[in-house]
């Protein structure tokens, strides 16, 4: 009986002490948090050229301005919380996901998002020393990093965007716009004056527009809006896989929240 009482007393003491130790450890390290890093790039670029955004994802904002340059502000953030002591691990993930701005000619700038390749799932060694590497299910990985892009371009640039997933906003760009996104929401603010030749389509989702045109739904899922004008000098081509496209016509003074 005495042994049983003694064991019960020891376990009870441990049960009280262990949570206390855990609480002290958590307090010492601090609360878990998301880390972020911001980088700014700027290249000289004459008006009237082509700006290409390749393999972007996350939150993308493109605005026209009057400077003869392209400015790119990239904010990377972790999509999960880390202990404060794991800050270096978060920074290492930021280094693996790169956004590169390259001035390829006097008339073209490319902003590319480069992701690290995913390692093969496994490899098998066959007779005759032949090694077969299997292809990964996903060709690259984002390493748990979300990106927010804020891009300023000469106002009369031609814009070509190939976005993967997320949100895209374009405003105050008076050149042709060619955008394609796999999933998410796309908002295009078209400055006066028109007219425009618009071709906007979604495979699964809606298209809404302030401009005059013909809209229709396809296969009860996707949508198509066409605002064709034979005399239009500007072409707006928008494609969305799964999501929505919104087209608005506003004065050429930037996003409406700045008015």
Protein Blocks (a to p, Z undefined) as FASTA:
>chain_A
ZZmmmmmmmmmmmmmmmmmmmmmmmmmnopaddddddddddddddehiacddehiahjdd
ddddfbdcdddddddddfbdcdfklmmmmmmmmmmpccddddfbfkbccddddddddddf
bdcddehhiacddddfblbdehhpacdddddddfkbccddddfbdcdddehiabdcdddd
fbdcdddddddddddddddddfbdcdddfbdcddddehhlaccdddddfklcbdcddddf
bdcddddddddebjfklZZ
